[in-house]
Amino acid sequence: MSAVDAPARVGRPTTRFFRSELMLIFGRRRNWVGLAILAAVPLIIAIAVKVDNPDNGGGGGGDFFSAITDNGLFVGLAALMVEIPLFLPLAVATISGDSIAGEANQGTLRYLLAVPVTRARLLAVKFGALVVFSATATLAVAVTGVVAGLALFGGGPMTLLSGTQIGFWGGVGRLLLVCGYVTVCLTALAAIGLFFSTLTEQPIGAGVAVLMLTIVSTILDAIPQLSFLGPYLPTHYWYAFGDLLRDPIAMNSVGPGLLSAAVYTAIFTTAAWARFSSKDVTS
């Protein structure tokens, strides 16, 4: 059960509830195992490229992979590209699906609201913690990839997708922009998961529903005959972060991607509030 403020401190702004929620997420061993699995992927990529260099006939896997041997920063980018279709959404789906449904399943939700904590505040804290987790998962992948890449391949100037070169720290800045964009996309998915979590008392069911939505969206986006649906699907702009690695930065896809994520976040956080504020809490 999440720790909350004592009744005497209800009127005083405090971060205790939010910190408690973060401890609830990051204090679970299974979540650390999940983050470790996410961080293992860039290590595998770096070692695989080192052992079987694509420049020496090993075969590439796209621009990011072929550039890894020139600059270790690309290990982080390649890892994000690999993990964003499934592994990162799976992590976010699991945590967001557990946000409300997990409390209800354990029978702690009713007591949590009786402390007292308003339902709107509870949802805001839960969503804020999901945003932090999304950023942490993204950075875990990118930072592990960068450390492994620099150790095995070194750094130096980064050659962007447009062919121009920028300095090492400029490359780090571009990577952070990519991490920010991916976090925004995952935040929208977390909002969807928060909504599904208010519909059930089974966290596994909510998490599976979010993951299935992600998979269906990806499949629909890959069907040429349904291309008109693309801009309205939550996963359509996930790979637009490549535009952040051009000179100058292209906003043709990044801008709509940020707007799409903002719209999905607004719609589903509002839906979660509408559902949860009128929900009969019995658990």
C-alpha positions as CSV (number, residue, x, y, z in Angstrom):
1,M,0.0,0.0,0.0
2,S,1.3,3.5,-0.9
3,A,2.2,5.8,2.0
4,V,0.4,9.1,2.0
5,D,0.3,12.3,4.0
6,A,-1.3,12.4,7.4
7,P,-4.7,14.1,7.6
8,A,-3.2,17.0,9.5
9,R,-1.0,17.8,6.5
10,V,-3.7,17.5,3.8
11,G,-3.7,21.3,3.1
12,R,0.0,21.6,2.9
13,P,1.7,20.9,-0.5
14,T,4.1,18.0,-0.2
15,T,5.9,15.5,-2.4
16,R,5.7,12.7,0.1
17,F,2.9,10.9,-1.8
18,F,4.7,11.2,-5.1
19,R,8.0,9.9,-3.5
20,S,6.1,7.1,-2.0
21,E,4.7,6.1,-5.4
22,L,8.2,6.2,-6.9
23,M,9.4,3.9,-4.2
24,L,6.5,1.6,-4.8
25,I,7.6,1.3,-8.5
26,F,11.3,1.3,-8.1
27,G,11.3,-0.7,-4.9
28,R,10.0,-3.8,-6.5
29,R,12.6,-6.4,-7.5
30,R,10.6,-7.4,-10.6
31,N,10.8,-3.9,-12.0
32,W,14.5,-3.8,-11.5
33,V,14.7,-7.1,-13.3
34,G,12.7,-5.6,-16.2
35,L,15.0,-2.5,-16.4
36,A,18.0,-4.9,-16.3
37,I,16.6,-6.8,-19.3
38,L,16.1,-3.5,-21.2
39,A,19.7,-2.5,-20.4
40,A,21.0,-5.9,-21.6
41,V,19.9,-5.3,-25.2
42,P,22.4,-2.5,-25.9
43,L,25.1,-4.6,-24.4
44,I,24.2,-7.5,-26.7
45,I,24.2,-5.1,-29.7
46,A,27.6,-3.7,-28.8
47,I,29.2,-7.0,-28.3
48,A,27.6,-8.5,-31.4
49,V,28.8,-5.7,-33.6
50,K,32.3,-5.8,-32.1
51,V,32.5,-9.6,-32.7
52,D,31.0,-9.4,-36.2
53,N,31.8,-6.0,-37.6
54,P,29.3,-5.1,-40.3
55,D,32.1,-3.2,-42.1
56,N,33.9,-6.4,-42.4
57,G,31.1,-8.4,-44.1
58,G,29.0,-9.1,-41.0
59,G,26.0,-7.3,-42.5
60,G,24.4,-4.2,-41.3
61,G,21.0,-3.5,-39.8
62,G,20.3,0.0,-40.9
63,D,22.1,3.3,-40.6
64,F,22.4,3.3,-36.8
65,F,24.0,-0.2,-36.9
66,S,26.4,0.5,-39.7
67,A,27.6,3.7,-37.9
68,I,28.3,2.0,-34.5
69,T,31.9,1.3,-35.3
70,D,32.5,4.9,-36.1
71,N,31.0,6.3,-32.9
72,G,29.8,4.4,-29.8
73,L,26.9,6.9,-29.3
74,F,25.1,5.0,-32.1
75,V,24.8,1.9,-29.9
76,G,22.3,3.8,-27.7
77,L,20.4,4.9,-30.8
78,A,20.4,1.4,-32.3
79,A,19.2,0.0,-29.0
80,L,16.3,2.5,-28.8
81,M,15.3,1.6,-32.4
82,V,15.3,-2.1,-31.5
83,E,13.4,-1.8,-28.2
84,I,10.8,0.8,-29.1
85,P,8.5,-1.6,-31.0
86,L,8.1,-4.1,-28.1
87,F,10.4,-4.1,-25.1
88,L,9.9,-0.5,-24.0
89,P,6.1,-0.6,-24.6
90,L,5.9,-3.9,-22.7
91,A,7.7,-2.3,-19.7
92,V,5.4,0.7,-19.7
93,A,2.3,-1.4,-20.3
94,T,3.1,-3.6,-17.3
95,I,3.7,-0.7,-14.9
96,S,0.8,1.5,-16.1
97,G,-1.6,-1.5,-16.1
98,D,-0.7,-2.1,-12.4
99,S,-1.1,1.6,-11.4
100,I,-4.7,1.5,-10.3
101,A,-5.7,-2.1,-10.9
102,G,-2.8,-3.3,-8.7
103,E,-4.1,-1.3,-5.7
104,A,-7.6,-2.6,-6.3
105,N,-6.3,-6.2,-6.7
106,Q,-4.4,-6.0,-3.4
107,G,-7.4,-4.5,-1.6
108,T,-5.5,-1.3,-0.8
109,L,-7.2,1.2,-3.0
110,R,-10.2,1.8,-0.7
111,Y,-7.9,2.4,2.3
112,L,-5.6,4.7,0.2
113,L,-8.5,7.0,-0.7
114,A,-9.7,7.0,3.0
115,V,-6.5,8.6,4.3
116,P,-7.8,11.0,2.7
117,V,-6.5,11.5,-0.8
118,T,-8.7,12.9,-3.6
119,R,-9.1,10.7,-6.6
120,A,-7.8,13.4,-8.9
121,R,-4.6,13.7,-6.8
122,L,-4.2,10.0,-6.8
123,L,-4.4,9.8,-10.6
124,A,-2.0,12.7,-11.0
125,V,0.5,11.1,-8.7
126,K,0.2,7.8,-10.5
127,F,0.6,9.4,-13.9
128,G,3.5,11.5,-12.8
129,A,5.3,8.3,-11.5
130,L,4.6,6.7,-14.9
131,V,6.2,9.6,-16.7
132,V,9.3,9.2,-14.5
133,F,9.4,5.4,-15.2
134,S,9.1,6.0,-18.9
135,A,12.0,8.4,-18.8
136,T,14.0,6.0,-16.6
137,A,13.4,3.1,-18.9
138,T,14.4,5.1,-22.0
139,L,17.6,6.5,-20.3
140,A,18.5,3.0,-19.1
141,V,18.6,1.8,-22.7
142,A,20.4,4.8,-24.0
143,V,23.0,5.3,-21.2
144,T,23.9,1.6,-21.2
145,G,24.3,1.7,-24.9
146,V,26.5,4.8,-24.8
147,V,28.7,3.4,-22.1
148,A,29.1,0.1,-23.9
149,G,29.6,1.8,-27.2
150,L,32.3,4.2,-26.0
151,A,34.1,1.4,-24.2
152,L,34.2,-0.8,-27.4
153,F,34.2,1.7,-30.2
154,G,35.2,5.1,-28.8
155,G,33.6,8.5,-29.4
156,G,34.5,11.5,-31.5
157,P,32.5,13.6,-33.9
158,M,29.0,12.2,-34.8
159,T,28.0,11.9,-38.5
160,L,24.3,12.8,-38.7
161,L,21.8,11.1,-41.0
162,S,22.1,14.2,-43.3
163,G,25.8,13.5,-43.7
164,T,27.1,16.5,-41.7
165,Q,29.3,16.1,-38.7
166,I,28.9,17.6,-35.2
167,G,31.1,17.4,-32.1
168,F,30.9,14.6,-29.5
169,W,29.0,16.7,-27.0
170,G,26.7,17.9,-29.8
171,G,26.0,14.2,-30.5
172,V,25.2,13.6,-26.8
173,G,22.8,16.5,-27.0
174,R,21.1,14.9,-30.0
175,L,20.8,11.6,-28.2
176,L,19.2,13.3,-25.2
177,L,16.7,14.9,-27.6
178,V,15.9,11.5,-29.0
179,C,15.4,10.2,-25.4
180,G,13.1,13.0,-24.7
181,Y,11.0,12.3,-27.8
182,V,10.8,8.6,-27.0
183,T,9.8,9.4,-23.4
184,V,6.9,11.6,-24.7
185,C,5.7,8.7,-26.9
186,L,5.9,6.3,-24.1
187,T,4.1,8.8,-21.8
188,A,1.1,8.7,-24.2
189,L,1.1,4.9,-23.9
190,A,1.3,5.2,-20.1
191,A,-1.8,7.4,-20.2
192,I,-3.6,4.7,-22.2
193,G,-2.5,2.1,-19.6
194,L,-3.7,4.3,-16.7
195,F,-7.1,4.4,-18.3
196,F,-7.3,0.7,-18.8
197,S,-6.1,0.2,-15.2
198,T,-9.2,2.1,-14.0
199,L,-11.5,-0.4,-15.9
200,T,-10.4,-3.6,-14.1
201,E,-9.0,-5.0,-10.9
202,Q,-6.7,-7.3,-12.8
203,P,-3.3,-5.6,-13.5
204,I,-2.2,-8.3,-15.9
205,G,-5.4,-7.8,-18.0
206,A,-4.8,-4.1,-18.2
207,G,-1.2,-4.5,-19.2
208,V,-2.0,-7.1,-21.8
209,A,-4.7,-4.8,-23.2
210,V,-2.2,-2.0,-23.6
211,L,0.4,-4.3,-25.2
212,M,-2.2,-5.7,-27.6
213,L,-3.3,-2.2,-28.6
214,T,0.4,-1.4,-29.4
215,I,0.8,-4.5,-31.5
216,V,-2.5,-3.9,-33.4
217,S,-1.6,-0.3,-34.0
218,T,1.8,-1.4,-35.4
219,I,0.2,-4.0,-37.7
220,L,-2.4,-1.6,-39.0
221,D,0.3,1.0,-39.6
222,A,2.2,-1.5,-41.7
223,I,-0.7,-2.3,-44.1
224,P,-0.4,0.0,-47.2
225,Q,-4.1,-0.2,-47.9
226,L,-4.8,1.3,-44.4
227,S,-2.2,4.1,-44.8
228,F,-5.0,6.7,-44.2
229,L,-5.2,5.5,-40.6
230,G,-1.5,6.0,-39.9
231,P,-1.5,9.5,-38.6
232,Y,-4.2,8.6,-36.1
233,L,-2.5,5.5,-34.7
234,P,-0.6,5.9,-31.4
235,T,2.6,4.1,-32.8
236,H,2.7,5.9,-36.2
237,Y,5.3,8.5,-35.2
238,W,7.5,6.5,-32.9
239,Y,10.3,6.2,-35.3
240,A,10.2,9.9,-36.2
241,F,13.1,10.5,-33.8
242,G,15.5,10.0,-36.8
243,D,14.6,13.5,-37.8
244,L,16.3,14.8,-34.7
245,L,19.6,13.4,-36.1
246,R,19.5,15.7,-39.2
247,D,21.1,19.1,-39.8
248,P,19.0,21.1,-39.5
249,I,16.5,19.2,-37.3
250,A,13.5,18.3,-39.4
251,M,10.1,18.8,-37.7
252,N,8.0,17.3,-40.5
253,S,7.4,14.1,-38.5
254,V,8.6,15.1,-35.0
255,G,6.1,17.9,-34.7
256,P,3.1,15.8,-35.6
257,G,4.5,13.0,-33.4
258,L,4.6,15.3,-30.4
259,L,1.1,16.6,-31.1
260,S,-0.2,13.0,-31.5
261,A,1.4,12.0,-28.1
262,A,-0.1,15.1,-26.5
263,V,-3.6,14.4,-27.8
264,Y,-3.5,10.8,-26.7
265,T,-2.2,11.8,-23.3
266,A,-4.9,14.4,-22.9
267,I,-7.7,12.1,-24.1
268,F,-6.8,9.1,-22.0
269,T,-5.8,10.9,-18.8
270,T,-9.2,12.7,-19.0
271,A,-10.9,9.4,-19.7
272,A,-9.1,7.8,-16.7
273,W,-10.3,10.7,-14.5
274,A,-13.9,10.5,-15.7
275,R,-13.9,6.7,-15.1
276,F,-12.1,6.7,-11.8
277,S,-14.0,9.7,-10.3
278,S,-17.3,7.9,-10.7
279,K,-16.1,4.4,-10.0
280,D,-17.5,2.5,-7.0
281,V,-14.3,1.5,-5.2
282,T,-14.9,-1.6,-3.2
283,S,-11.4,-3.0,-3.0
